[in-house]
Amino acid sequence: MTKVFLSYDRDDQAAARKIAAALEKAGHQVWWDRNIRGGSEFAQEIERALADAGAVVVLWSERSIQSAWVRDEAAAGRDSGRLVPVRIDGCTPPLGFRQYQAVDLPNLLKARGRNDFTELADAVSGAAGGEARAGRVVPDQSPTRRRFLIGSGAAAVLAAGAGAGGLYFMRNRRDGQAIPPEVAPLLEQAKQLANQNTREGQYQAIGLYQRATQIAPNFADGWGWLGYAYGVISHYRERPEALVARSKAEAAGRRALELDPNSDMGELALAVAFPFVGFWAQRERHLLKALASNPNDDVLLIMGTVLQFDGRPTEAIPYYQKLKHQPLTPAEYTNYVRALWSAGRLAELDQAIADSAALYPTQASLWFTRAELAMYAGQVNALNALVDDPQSRPSSVTEPVVAALKRLAAAVQSRDPAEAAALGAESVARARKSALQAENGIRAASALGRLDDAFTIADAYFFSRGFAVPDFPSSKGVSPEQRQTRLLFEPVTKPLRADARFEKLVKDLGYDNYWRQSGHPPDYRHIPGL
């Protein structure tokens, strides 16, 4: 028996009554707002029932998608891994819920006589972690979206998932220990959501990881995954939120290692929780422990990225090449392409760019990476061919953005002093608006030979010297410890590295001690041409 919270719009009460009766007939205990006792505080009663439920069944209709109450209740189910969406007419669920495959009931509700609600009853059992039919995660055939179907057994997840993220479940069998089948679907669904790389997807993933730790509190890597998810967002949120996320990442990582001292995900969580700047040696120690325990794809990816941040892109490349899952995601391709670029591996770079463009022609981060590489190489014709092709341009790229890219590329190629001076001054002005603008400004000023402007921005970006660079355009928060250092070791900033001021910059960042004590110097200090 599962305790079910039934969420619906009041105008859909007739359908709600039929569905509640069918679920109760199947042995489930259903709560819906007709159960509220006289005199009860309405909101408090709903919150108690929602918290107590093992499954949250949401009836989507043209009416309920407009209801703030229904969407709030659906969000509570979604974020905790208990959501069972049901469509009772031909509506499209609201944003944030479209990646979940709903049980479709419009024809069944209209039919007279005996109705078979078996699919819905089984989905409820699956959402609550029932052994008979645990929640199944199935990749959609669409190349642009993945959806999830609740039904079938956890064993099917292990087999069906092998082609699309299933490798995640086939790993981690140290000493005969396997992922508990009752949480496997939650973890896979969370991983898919996190890979969307959106704020909403990341928090949905965290909710599912939290649910997994509630169901299997002694499963160490479940805590590790929760810590890893919190660690990731700690780098990309405004300061108060980031500090809370970091604290939660550390707590979850420590809990994983208390349960299993060899938990690779516990080590990974602690590694990712560290801020970008500083903590170079501590982060590497945790990653090396994770690699020694279990060199899974997630640890390989983080190690590759961290080495780029540490000025060691040639060492990063083998980690990307060891990845077992194929093809790479857009984010993974972006990091891999930048590692090849920074290491001067031009033949492999061309191939990786071609492969990623064929797979993801309009993906924004990859598109901007291709544009950036052409722009900073002074390849105006190549850049123009890219930005003027409407078939490959992301929908988010506006005409002013295109004009700015073309202008910078032309200036890099021509080296016109007046235009370079104007663009350098503009870069310094824009750097005052956000960290992203500062990063772009450092690259642009360096490419234009405006090194004074580049160092002015770098001093502000990393140390708040001269002026403070806010994290985001809409925020006054300043988090120097979360600034990205990879740009310091890219080809575009080679003129900076040739300037005497650069060594003071990396010393102030703490790199000198790390490189010396680790015995791993950065590429630019020992590889000619970098």
N, C-alpha and C positions, 0 to 999 in steps of 0.2 A: 504494500500500500504506500502511496506517495501523497503527501500533503500538497495540494495544488492551489495556487492563487490564480484566480480567473480575472483578467483585466479586460474591460470592454467599454464601449460607449453605451450610455443609457438607452439610446434609440435602437441598439442591437440586442435588447433584452430577450427577445424571443429566441434568437440564435444562441445566446448565452445559456438560456434555460435548457435547451436541447443538449448542448455540449456538456453542461454540468451534470445532467442526468446520465449521459452516456459514460462519462468518466467515473461517476459513482457506481454505475452498474459494473464497470470494469474493475472495481475494487479500490479506487482512489478516493481520498477525502478532499472535497472541493470547498474552498472558501471563495465567496463572492459577496459583493456589498449588500446583498439581501440578507446576509447573515449578521449584519451589525445590530447589536442589541439596542433597545430603546434607551436613550439617555447617554449612550457611549460617545466619547469624543471621536468624531468621525475620522480625522487624520491619524490620531494615535492608534485607533483600532486597525486601520489599513496598514500602518507601518508595522504593527505587531504581526499581523497576518502575513505580510510580505516577507518579513524577516524569518518567519517560522516555516515558510513553504519550501518544499524540495524542488518544485518546478513552478515556473511562472508562465502560464498560458495566456497569450495576448491575442485577442481577436482583432485583426486588421480589417478595416472597412473604409469606405470613402468618408464615413463620419468619424471613426476613431482616430484616423491619421491626423485629424485636426485637433484632437483633444490633448491638452498639455498633461492631464492626469494620466491618460493611457501611455503617453510617451515616457513620462517619468517612471511609471511602473515597469514598462518594457525595458528601460535603461537599467533599472535595478536588477532585472532578470538577466539581461545581456552581460552586464559587468561582473556578475557572479557566476556565470556559466550555467544558469538555470532556465534560460529563455526557450520557450516552445512557441514559435510564431505560427498563427493560423490565419489564413485568408478566407473570409466568408463572402467576399464578392471579388470583382476583378481589379481591385485597387493595387497600386504600387506602394509598398511600405515606405515610410519616410526615410530621409537620409540617416545613415547610421545603423539601419536595420536591413538594408537591401542585400547584404552579402550572406544573409541567412536564408536557407531554403525553407519556405513555409509549407505547412500542411494545407492543401487546398480542399475546402469543404463546401463551396457554393452549391454544387449540384447535389451533394449528399443532403444538405439542409433543406433543399427544395423538394426532395423525393418523399413520397408517402410510404407508409408501411415500415418494415424493419430496416433500420439504418445500421451500417457497419462502420463503427468509429475505431476499428482496431489500430489503424496507422497512428491516430492521435494518441490512443492509450499507450501504445508502445513507445511513442516519442516522449511521453511524460515519464515513463520508466527509465528511458535512456538519459534524459536530462537530470534525473535524480541519482544516476549512477547505478541503476539496477543491473544485476548480473545477467539477467536474461537478454536484455537488449540495451546495451550501453550506447551512448551517443556516438554515431558514426560520422566521420569527417570525410567527405568525398570532394576531390578537386573538380571544379567545373571544367567543361571542355573549352570555354571561352578563353582566349589568350589574355584578356584584359581584366578578368575578375575570377575570383574563386568563391564558391558558395559552399554551404555545409548542410548536409542532410542528416537529420536525426532519425535513427532507425538501426537495424542490424547490430551485430555483435562486435566487441572490441577486437576479436581475433581477425575479423575482416579488415580492420584498420591497418594492422601490421602488414597484411598482404597487399591491399589496395593502395596503401600509402607509399609503397616503395618507389613509385615513379614520380611522386610529387611531394617531396618533404618526408616521405616515409623512412628515409635513412635515419632520421632523427630518432625513430622508435626502434630501429634495429640495432642501435648502439647501446652502450652502457649495460653490459651484462657481466660486470666484474664479479668474480666469486659466485656466479650463478644468480646474482641479483638482477631482476628485470623490472622495468617500469610497471607499476601496478595497473592492471587492465582497466580498472574503474576510473583512472585519471588520464589514461592515454589519449582519449578523444579530446579532453579539455586542453591538454598540453599541445596537441597538434593544431587545434583551432586557435589557441593563443599565439602560436608561432606564426601562423598564416596572417593573423591580424597585426602582429608586431612588424612583419615584413612589409606591410603597406606603408610603413614609415610616415604615418600621419599621427597627429596628436590623439585623435579619436581612437584609431586602431591600437596605439600604444596603451592607452588607459583601459580599453576593452581587454587587451591581453593581460594586463596586470590583474584585472578582476577575475579572469579565468585562472590565472596562476594562484591567486588567493584561494579560490574555490578548491583547487587541487590540493593545496596544503591543508585545508580543512578536512577533505575526504581522506587523504593519506598523510597524516601529520608526521609520520616517521620515515617518509620517503625523502631522502636527503636532497636529491637533485631537483625535486619539486621546489624546495626552498631556494636552491641555487638559481633556478630559472626565474623565480620571483625577484631575487636580488639582482640578477642580470638585467631584467626589464626595468627595475627602478634605477639601476646604474646608468643605463642608456639615457633615460629622460633627464637625469640629473645634469647632463651637459647642455641641455637645450631648453631650459625653462628659466623664468625670471628668478632672481636670487633666492627669495624666501622659499619658493616651491622647490627649487633645485636643492637647497640644503636639506629639506625634509626628505626628498627622494634619495639623496645620498645616504642619509642616516638609515633609512629603511633598507637600502641595498646592503649596507654593511651588516645590519642586524640579521637579514635573511641569509647572507653569505656565511656568517659565523654559525648560524643555526644549522646550515647544511653540513658544515665541517664538524660540528659537535655530533651530528648523527652518523656521519661517515667521514673520517679524516682524509679519505682518498677521493672525496667528491670533486670531480673536475669542474662541475658547475658552481660549486661553492667557491673554489679558487677564482673562477672566472668572474663571479659576482663581485668579489673583493677587488679584483684588478680593475674592473670597469668603474667601480665606485670612486676611484681616485680622480681628482680633477685633471684636466689635460696638462697643465703646466706644473712642473715639479713632480715629485714622487716617481721619477723615472725608474729608479732601481727597485722600489717596492712593487710597482706594477709588474715589472719584468719577472720578479721572483714568483709572484702568484701565477703568472702565465706559464712559466717554465714548469711549475708544479702541475698545473692542469695538463700541459702537453705530456708530461711524464706519466700521468695517471691515465689519460685517454685523449689522444689527439683527434678529437672530433672536429667537424667543420667549423663550428662556432668559435672554438679556441683558435683554430688556424686563421680565421678571418680577423679576429681581434689582434692576434700577434702580428699579422701582416700590416694592419693599419697602424698599430703602435710603433712598429719599426720605421714607418714612413714619418711619423711625428718626431721620431728620435734622430732623423737625419740619416737613416740607414736603408734606403729603398732597395738597394741591390740584395740585401738580406731578406727583404719583405717578399720579393717575387716568388721564391720557392714555396712559401706558405700558400699563396693563391693557387699555385700550380698543383698543390697536393689535394685541393678540394675534391671531394668525391662526388658531390651533387653537380649535375649539369642540366641545363645551362646556368651560368651565373645570373643572379638577379641584377637589375639595373644598378643598385647601390654597390654591389660587389664588382661589377664591371667598371664603374667609375673609379673605385679605389685601385683596381688592378691596372687600369689604363694610366692613372697618375703615377703609380709606382714604376711602370715601364718608361714613362716619359722622364721621370726624375732620374732614373738609372741610365738613361741614354740608350735603351734597348730599342732602337728605331724600327727594325724589321718586325719584331714581335709587337711593337706598338701599333704599327700599321694594320697588322692582322687582327689584333684585339679590337681596334676601332671599327674595322670592317665587319667583324663578327657581331659586335654589340649593336652597330647601326642596322644590320640586317634583322636582328631580333627585336630591337626596340627603337624604331626609326624616329619616333616623336617623343620619347621619354625625356623629360626636361633636363635632369641632371646630366645625362649623357650627351644631350644636344649641346648644352652650354659648355661641356668639357671639350667637345669637338670644335666648337666655335672658338674657345679660348686658345686651344693649341694652334689653330690656324692663325688667329689674330696675333699671338705673341711671336709667331714665326715670321710675321710680316707677309703672310700669304693672302693677300687681299683677294685675289681671284677665287681661291678656295673658300674663303669666308663668304664672299658674295654668292657663290654657287649654293652654299649651305643655307644662308639666311633668306635667299630669294626663292627657295624651293618650297611652295606652300604645302606639298605633300609630306615634307619632313619637319616642318616647323611646329613646335608645340603650340597649343591654343593659347597658352599663357604669355607667349612672346608677342609683345605689341610693336607697332611701328616705331615708337620712340626708342625702344630697346634695340631694334635692328639698326636704326640710325646711329646710335651711340657706339655699337660694336663696329660698324663700318668706319666711323670717324676715328676710333682708336687704332684700328688696323692700318688705316691709311697713314696715320701719324707715326706708328712704329716703323712702317716701311720707308717713309719719306725722311724722317728725322728732322722735319722742319722745326727750327728752334722756337719760333713764336707759338706754333701750335702745341709743341711739347710743353712749353711753359704754361700755356693756358690750361691744358688738360691736367698738368701737375697741380696747379692751384685749385682746380675744380675737385681733384681727388682729395686734397687736404680738407676742403670744405665739406665734402660729402662724408668723410670719415667721422665727422662729429655727430653724425646721425645714427650710426649703428655699427656693430662689429663687422657685419657682412660688408658694408660699404668700406670700412677700413681695410679689410682683407683685399678687396678688389683694388683699392687705392694703392696699397703697397706693391702689388703686382704691376699695375699700370705705370706708376711712377718709375719703378725699376726698369721696365721695358723701354720707357721713353728716355732713359738716362738722367732722370730727375732724382738723383740719389738723395739730395737734401730733403726733398719732399717725402721720399720713401722712408727715410729714417725719422722724420718728424712724425709721420703716421705711426710707424712701428713703436716709437717711444710712447706715444699716447695709447696705442692699442694694448701693448703689453704691460706698461708701467704707469699709465695715467700721467705721464710727464708732458707738460705743456697744456694738455687738455685731456679730459676724460672721455672715453668712447663708450656710449651706452650699449648694453647688450642687444637691444632691439629698438626699432624706431619709436615705438609707443611707450618705451620704458626708460626710467632714469637709473635703473640698476646698472652697476658696473661690476663685472666679475673677471678681473685679470687672470685669475687662476684657471678659467675655462676657455682661454683663448687658444686658437689652433696654430700650431707651429709648423705644420707640413709645408706651408707656402715658403718658409725660409730656405727650403732645400730643393725647390723646383728649378728647372732651367731658366724660368723667367726672372728669378731673383739672383741669378749668378753674378750680375754686377754688384749687388749688395755684398755678397760673400767676398768679393775682391777688394772691398773697401775696409780700411783699418777699423772703422767703427763697428763692423759686424762682430768681431771677436769680443768686444765689450758687451754687445747685445746678448750673445749666447752665454757669456759668463754670468751676466746678471740674471739670466733665465735659469741658471743652475746646471747648464749642460756640461760645462768644463769638468766639474767634479765627477759627474755621472760617466762621461766618456772615459775619463782617466781611470776611475775605480773599476769600471766594468771591463776595461780592456777592449772595448768595441768603439773605435773612433767613428765619426760620421764619414760618409762617402767622400764629401768634398775635401777632406783632409788627406786622403790617401789614394784616391782614384783620379788619375789625370783626366781633365776635361769636365769634371763635375764640380 
